[in-house]
Amino acid sequence: MFFVGIDIGKRHHEAAIIDELGHPVGKSIRFSNSKAGSEKLLEFINKHELLPDNTLIGLEATGHYWLSVFSFLLDLEFNVVPFNPIQSDSLRNFYIRKTKTDTIDAVLIAQVIRMDLPDQTYVPSENIVRLKQLTRFRYSIVDQISDIKRKVIASLDQVFPEYETLFSDMFGKSSTQLLLQSPLPEDLLEIDSQKLVELLNQASNGRLSLEKSTGKVLKLKELAEDSFGIKVASDVYKLQIQLLLQQILLLENQLEMVEAEIAALIAMNDNHLTTIIGVGPITAAVIIAEVGDIHRFERPNQLLAFAGLDASVHQSGDFLGTRNKLSKRGSPYLRRAIWQAAFVASNKDPALSLYYQSLRKRGKHHGTAIGAVCRKLVNIIFAVWTNDKPYEPHINRDLLDQ
């Protein structure tokens, strides 16, 4: 049996071979991340007479740079094992000398798969790859929108700090249209009140009545008149606010497009995850995209570790740490989705809400209690998915007496 380790880089990769005893076989090769590089790798494979039935190939899942090599080797029907760089880092730490070269790393990767021989390689289906790309892209859009909103608030706080007291949602349709047209107090004072009333009424699609619109305009004029905002370079702040709002509108439109694509894909996936309180269609899509096949995991705690929601253990001699934090070594996207679902479930799920409240009564911090709900929720997700049955809350009667 031969073991091939491939050290992944942005432009070049390094491949090394070892035998069953861990001894190097020939010299390692360096090949580019290109068509020509793949041909060089194929020549290397043929030179050493490596075949799918006598070879196992391992590579670190570093960023996205490993995907092309992974796909190329899968097409050749080799058993390829992508794994977390943490595994090879652990082996690297055994070496006293802190040396790091591409060749050494390639050999270390080969040693990892030689010492921890996996049973099989999980290869996600094309729809799962699509779903993963879309859900991760969606998160990036959501984060961009949140970041831009913070910038708008920061600018508005300087030129018109009183504005946020008037609207419950500063980025609602009415407020957005108002800010796009007149973000400065002096702008609002120059516009006829009736025009502002009509603007708010139209922007809200009639949900904001003329009477309420008139009241808001009067209050807005009053706040603008007595605003304590800065007057220096106000034209620059105005331009910045308007351009940032335009970016938000564009990103929100893109978000709708992405979510429509996600909805179409999730409709093709037959499961009961959305019956779990706190798990909506988007959250379910993230869970499915990141996990892929639930049957990869035999127990719920394996899924918990995959999400990085398991506790890190600190032990030395007779000392055992009692304040352990989350390991956070798994998928950050899956962890984020489950954490958000747990936050909703702790308020709306009759069983998990009761569990959350019992922890709070015992003096547990909010974050600690949500973390505990996350662990319960992972068990529920595992059970619902593997049993292919809708979720039914089961209330712990002992907690009702507390």
C-alpha positions as CSV (number, residue, x, y, z in Angstrom):
1,M,0.0,0.0,0.0
2,F,1.3,3.5,-0.9
3,F,0.3,6.8,0.7
4,V,0.5,10.0,-1.1
5,G,0.5,13.4,0.7
6,I,-0.1,16.6,-1.2
7,D,0.7,19.9,0.3
8,I,-1.7,22.5,-1.1
9,G,-0.6,26.0,-2.1
10,K,-2.2,28.8,-4.0
11,R,-0.1,28.4,-7.2
12,H,1.9,25.3,-6.6
13,H,1.4,22.0,-4.8
14,E,3.9,19.4,-3.5
15,A,3.4,15.6,-3.6
16,A,5.3,12.9,-1.7
17,I,4.9,9.1,-1.5
18,I,5.6,6.8,1.5
19,D,5.1,3.1,1.8
20,E,3.4,1.0,4.5
21,L,6.4,1.4,6.9
22,G,6.4,5.2,6.4
23,H,9.6,5.2,4.3
24,P,9.8,7.8,1.5
25,V,9.4,6.4,-2.1
26,G,11.4,8.4,-4.6
27,K,11.6,12.1,-4.5
28,S,8.7,14.5,-4.1
29,I,7.5,16.7,-7.0
30,R,6.3,20.2,-7.2
31,F,3.5,20.9,-9.7
32,S,1.5,24.0,-10.6
33,N,-2.1,24.5,-10.0
34,S,-2.9,24.3,-13.7
35,K,-3.7,21.9,-16.5
36,A,0.0,21.4,-17.1
37,G,0.5,20.8,-13.4
38,S,-2.1,18.1,-13.4
39,E,-0.4,16.3,-16.3
40,K,2.9,16.4,-14.4
41,L,1.1,14.9,-11.4
42,L,-0.3,12.1,-13.6
43,E,3.2,11.4,-15.0
44,F,4.4,11.1,-11.3
45,I,1.6,8.7,-10.5
46,N,2.3,6.5,-13.6
47,K,6.1,6.5,-12.9
48,H,5.6,5.0,-9.5
49,E,2.8,2.6,-10.8
50,L,0.3,4.0,-8.4
51,L,-3.2,2.6,-8.9
52,P,-6.6,3.2,-7.2
53,D,-6.5,-0.2,-5.5
54,N,-3.0,0.2,-4.0
55,T,-2.9,3.9,-3.2
56,L,-4.5,6.3,-0.7
57,I,-4.1,10.0,-1.3
58,G,-4.4,12.7,1.4
59,L,-4.5,16.5,1.1
60,E,-5.3,19.3,3.5
61,A,-8.5,21.1,2.8
62,T,-6.8,24.5,2.8
63,G,-9.2,27.3,1.7
64,H,-10.5,26.5,-1.8
65,Y,-7.2,25.7,-3.4
66,W,-7.5,21.9,-2.9
67,L,-10.7,21.5,-4.9
68,S,-9.2,21.3,-8.4
69,V,-6.6,18.7,-7.4
70,F,-9.3,16.8,-5.5
71,S,-11.6,16.7,-8.5
72,F,-8.8,15.7,-10.8
73,L,-7.8,12.7,-8.7
74,L,-11.4,11.6,-8.1
75,D,-11.9,11.5,-11.9
76,L,-8.9,9.1,-11.9
77,E,-10.9,7.0,-9.4
78,F,-8.3,7.3,-6.6
79,N,-9.4,7.3,-3.0
80,V,-8.7,10.8,-1.9
81,V,-8.9,12.0,1.7
82,P,-9.3,15.8,2.3
83,F,-8.8,16.5,6.0
84,N,-8.6,19.4,8.5
85,P,-5.1,21.0,8.6
86,I,-5.3,20.6,12.4
87,Q,-4.5,16.9,12.0
88,S,-1.2,17.5,10.2
89,D,-0.4,20.4,12.6
90,S,-0.7,18.0,15.5
91,L,1.8,15.6,13.9
92,R,4.1,18.5,13.0
93,N,4.3,19.5,16.6
94,F,6.0,16.2,17.5
95,Y,9.2,17.5,15.7
96,I,11.5,19.4,18.0
97,R,13.0,21.5,15.3
98,K,10.5,24.0,13.9
99,T,11.2,23.3,10.3
100,K,8.5,23.8,7.6
101,T,9.0,23.1,3.9
102,D,6.6,22.0,1.3
103,T,8.4,18.6,1.0
104,I,8.2,18.0,4.7
105,D,4.6,19.0,4.8
106,A,3.7,16.6,2.0
107,V,5.4,13.7,3.8
108,L,3.6,14.6,7.1
109,I,0.2,14.6,5.3
110,A,1.1,11.1,3.9
111,Q,2.0,10.0,7.5
112,V,-1.3,11.3,8.8
113,I,-3.4,9.1,6.4
114,R,-1.0,6.1,7.0
115,M,-1.4,6.2,10.8
116,D,-5.2,7.0,10.7
117,L,-6.5,5.0,7.7
118,P,-10.0,6.2,6.9
119,D,-12.7,3.8,5.9
120,Q,-14.0,5.8,3.0
121,T,-14.0,9.2,1.5
122,Y,-17.1,11.4,1.6
123,V,-17.8,13.1,-1.7
124,P,-20.7,15.6,-1.7
125,S,-23.2,15.4,-4.5
126,E,-23.3,18.3,-7.0
127,N,-26.5,19.7,-5.4
128,I,-24.8,19.7,-2.0
129,V,-21.9,21.6,-3.5
130,R,-24.3,24.1,-5.0
131,L,-26.1,24.5,-1.7
132,K,-22.9,25.0,0.2
133,Q,-21.6,27.6,-2.2
134,L,-25.0,29.5,-2.1
135,T,-25.4,29.4,1.7
136,R,-21.9,30.5,2.3
137,F,-22.3,33.3,-0.3
138,R,-25.5,34.3,1.4
139,Y,-23.7,34.6,4.8
140,S,-21.1,36.9,3.1
141,I,-23.8,39.1,1.7
142,V,-25.6,39.3,5.0
143,D,-22.4,40.2,6.8
144,Q,-21.7,42.9,4.1
145,I,-25.1,44.4,4.6
146,S,-24.6,44.5,8.4
147,D,-21.2,46.1,8.1
148,I,-22.5,48.8,5.7
149,K,-25.5,49.5,8.0
150,R,-23.0,50.1,10.9
151,K,-21.2,52.6,8.7
152,V,-24.4,54.4,7.8
153,I,-25.3,54.7,11.5
154,A,-21.8,55.9,12.4
155,S,-22.1,58.7,9.7
156,L,-25.7,59.6,10.7
157,D,-24.7,59.8,14.4
158,Q,-22.3,62.6,13.5
159,V,-24.5,64.7,11.2
160,F,-28.0,64.0,12.5
161,P,-27.8,62.0,15.9
162,E,-31.5,62.5,16.7
163,Y,-32.7,60.8,13.6
164,E,-32.7,57.2,14.9
165,T,-35.3,58.1,17.6
166,L,-38.0,58.6,15.0
167,F,-37.9,55.3,13.2
168,S,-38.1,51.8,14.8
169,D,-36.3,50.5,11.7
170,M,-33.8,53.0,10.4
171,F,-33.4,50.8,7.3
172,G,-37.0,50.2,6.5
173,K,-38.4,51.4,3.2
174,S,-39.8,54.7,4.4
175,S,-36.6,55.7,6.3
176,T,-34.3,54.5,3.5
177,Q,-36.1,56.6,0.8
178,L,-36.0,59.6,3.1
179,L,-32.3,59.2,3.8
180,L,-31.5,58.6,0.1
181,Q,-33.1,62.0,-0.7
182,S,-32.4,64.1,2.4
183,P,-29.9,62.6,4.9
184,L,-29.0,66.0,6.5
185,P,-31.1,68.1,8.8
186,E,-30.7,71.2,6.6
187,D,-32.0,69.1,3.6
188,L,-35.2,68.2,5.5
189,L,-35.8,71.8,6.5
190,E,-35.6,72.9,2.9
191,I,-38.2,70.4,1.7
192,D,-42.0,71.2,1.8
193,S,-43.7,69.2,4.6
194,Q,-46.4,68.0,2.2
195,K,-43.8,66.5,-0.1
196,L,-42.2,64.7,2.8
197,V,-45.6,63.3,3.9
198,E,-46.2,62.0,0.4
199,L,-42.8,60.5,0.2
200,L,-43.2,58.5,3.5
201,N,-46.7,57.4,2.5
202,Q,-45.6,56.1,-1.0
203,A,-42.4,54.5,0.3
204,S,-44.5,52.5,2.9
205,N,-46.9,51.4,0.2
206,G,-49.7,53.0,2.1
207,R,-49.0,51.1,5.4
208,L,-48.1,54.4,6.9
209,S,-51.2,56.5,6.9
210,L,-51.3,60.2,5.9
211,E,-52.1,61.1,9.5
212,K,-49.1,59.1,10.9
213,S,-46.9,60.4,8.0
214,T,-47.8,64.0,8.9
215,G,-47.0,63.4,12.6
216,K,-43.6,61.9,11.7
217,V,-42.8,64.8,9.4
218,L,-43.7,67.4,12.0
219,K,-41.5,65.5,14.6
220,L,-38.7,65.2,12.0
221,K,-38.7,68.9,11.2
222,E,-38.6,69.6,14.9
223,L,-35.6,67.3,15.4
224,A,-33.8,68.8,12.3
225,E,-34.3,72.3,13.6
226,D,-32.7,71.5,17.0
227,S,-30.1,68.9,15.7
228,F,-26.8,68.9,17.5
229,G,-25.0,67.3,14.5
230,I,-21.7,68.5,13.1
231,K,-21.8,71.1,10.3
232,V,-18.2,70.6,9.0
233,A,-17.9,68.8,5.6
234,S,-21.5,67.8,5.8
235,D,-21.6,67.4,2.0
236,V,-19.2,64.5,2.2
237,Y,-21.2,62.8,4.9
238,K,-24.3,63.2,2.8
239,L,-22.6,61.6,-0.2
240,Q,-21.3,58.8,1.9
241,I,-24.7,58.0,3.5
242,Q,-26.4,58.0,0.1
243,L,-23.9,55.8,-1.6
244,L,-23.8,53.3,1.3
245,L,-27.6,53.1,1.2
246,Q,-27.5,52.4,-2.5
247,Q,-25.0,49.5,-1.8
248,I,-27.4,48.1,0.8
249,L,-30.3,48.1,-1.7
250,L,-28.2,46.4,-4.3
251,L,-27.0,43.7,-1.8
252,E,-30.5,43.2,-0.5
253,N,-31.7,42.5,-4.1
254,Q,-28.8,40.0,-4.6
255,L,-29.7,38.4,-1.3
256,E,-33.3,37.8,-2.5
257,M,-31.9,36.2,-5.7
258,V,-29.6,33.9,-3.7
259,E,-32.3,32.9,-1.3
260,A,-34.6,32.0,-4.2
261,E,-31.9,29.7,-5.5
262,I,-31.5,28.1,-2.1
263,A,-35.2,27.6,-1.7
264,A,-35.4,25.9,-5.1
265,L,-32.6,23.5,-4.1
266,I,-33.9,22.8,-0.6
267,A,-37.3,21.9,-2.1
268,M,-35.6,19.0,-3.8
269,N,-34.3,17.7,-0.5
270,D,-36.9,15.6,1.4
271,N,-36.3,15.9,5.1
272,H,-38.1,17.1,8.3
273,L,-35.5,19.6,9.6
274,T,-37.8,22.6,9.2
275,T,-40.3,21.0,11.6
276,I,-37.7,21.7,14.3
277,I,-38.7,25.0,16.1
278,G,-36.0,27.6,15.3
279,V,-34.9,25.8,12.0
280,G,-36.3,27.7,9.1
281,P,-35.7,26.9,5.4
282,I,-32.4,28.9,5.2
283,T,-31.0,27.4,8.5
284,A,-32.0,23.9,7.2
285,A,-30.2,24.6,4.0
286,V,-27.0,25.6,5.8
287,I,-27.2,22.4,8.0
288,I,-27.7,20.2,4.9
289,A,-25.0,22.0,2.9
290,E,-22.4,21.7,5.7
291,V,-23.2,18.1,6.8
292,G,-24.0,16.7,3.5
293,D,-24.8,13.1,4.4
294,I,-26.0,12.6,8.0
295,H,-25.0,9.0,7.9
296,R,-21.4,10.0,8.0
297,F,-22.0,10.3,11.7
298,E,-22.8,7.4,14.0
299,R,-23.7,9.4,17.1
300,P,-24.9,13.0,17.8
301,N,-21.7,13.9,19.6
302,Q,-19.8,13.4,16.4
303,L,-22.1,15.9,14.7
304,L,-21.6,18.2,17.7
305,A,-17.8,18.0,17.2
306,F,-18.1,18.6,13.5
307,A,-19.9,21.9,14.3
308,G,-17.3,22.8,16.9
309,L,-19.9,23.0,19.6
310,D,-18.2,20.4,21.8
311,A,-16.4,21.5,24.9
312,S,-12.6,21.7,24.8
313,V,-11.1,19.7,27.7
314,H,-8.2,20.9,29.8
315,Q,-6.6,18.2,31.9
316,S,-3.1,17.8,33.4
317,G,-2.3,15.3,36.1
318,D,-5.0,15.5,38.8
319,F,-6.2,18.8,37.4
320,L,-9.4,18.8,35.3
321,G,-10.7,22.2,34.1
322,T,-14.3,22.8,34.9
323,R,-14.8,26.0,32.8
324,N,-14.3,24.6,29.4
325,K,-15.1,26.7,26.3
326,L,-16.4,25.5,22.9
327,S,-13.7,23.9,20.8
328,K,-14.8,25.9,17.7
329,R,-12.8,23.5,15.5
330,G,-15.6,22.5,13.2
331,S,-17.6,24.2,10.5
332,P,-18.1,27.9,11.5
333,Y,-21.1,28.1,9.1
334,L,-22.8,25.1,10.7
335,R,-22.0,26.4,14.2
336,R,-23.5,29.8,13.3
337,A,-26.7,28.2,12.0
338,I,-27.2,26.0,15.0
339,W,-26.4,28.8,17.4
340,Q,-29.0,31.1,15.7
341,A,-31.6,28.3,15.7
342,A,-30.9,27.6,19.4
343,F,-31.4,31.3,20.2
344,V,-34.9,31.1,18.6
345,A,-35.7,27.7,20.2
346,S,-34.8,29.0,23.7
347,N,-37.6,31.4,23.4
348,K,-40.2,29.5,21.3
349,D,-39.7,25.8,21.7
350,P,-41.8,24.7,24.8
351,A,-39.2,22.0,25.8
352,L,-36.0,23.9,25.0
353,S,-37.3,27.2,26.4
354,L,-38.1,25.4,29.7
355,Y,-34.6,23.9,29.7
356,Y,-33.1,27.3,29.0
357,Q,-35.0,29.0,31.8
358,S,-34.0,26.2,34.2
359,L,-30.3,26.9,33.5
360,R,-30.8,30.6,33.9
361,K,-32.5,30.1,37.3
362,R,-29.5,28.0,38.3
363,G,-27.3,31.1,37.7
364,K,-25.9,30.1,34.3
365,H,-24.9,32.9,32.0
366,H,-27.0,33.5,28.9
367,G,-24.3,32.4,26.5
368,T,-23.7,29.2,28.6
369,A,-27.4,28.4,28.6
370,I,-27.6,28.9,24.8
371,G,-24.6,26.7,24.3
372,A,-26.4,24.0,26.3
373,V,-29.5,24.4,24.2
374,C,-27.2,24.1,21.1
375,R,-26.2,20.6,22.3
376,K,-29.8,19.6,22.9
377,L,-30.7,20.9,19.4
378,V,-27.9,18.9,17.8
379,N,-29.4,15.8,19.3
380,I,-32.8,16.7,17.9
381,I,-31.3,17.5,14.4
382,F,-29.6,14.1,14.4
383,A,-32.7,12.2,15.5
384,V,-35.1,14.0,13.1
385,W,-32.7,13.6,10.2
386,T,-31.7,10.0,10.8
387,N,-35.2,8.7,11.7
388,D,-36.8,10.8,8.9
389,K,-39.6,11.8,11.2
390,P,-41.1,15.3,12.1
391,Y,-40.0,16.9,15.4
392,E,-42.2,16.6,18.4
393,P,-41.2,18.5,21.6
394,H,-40.9,16.4,24.7
395,I,-41.2,18.4,27.9
396,N,-39.1,17.3,30.9
397,R,-41.8,17.3,33.7
398,D,-39.1,17.5,36.3
399,L,-38.2,21.0,35.1
400,L,-41.7,22.2,35.6
401,D,-41.4,21.7,39.3
402,Q,-38.2,23.8,39.6
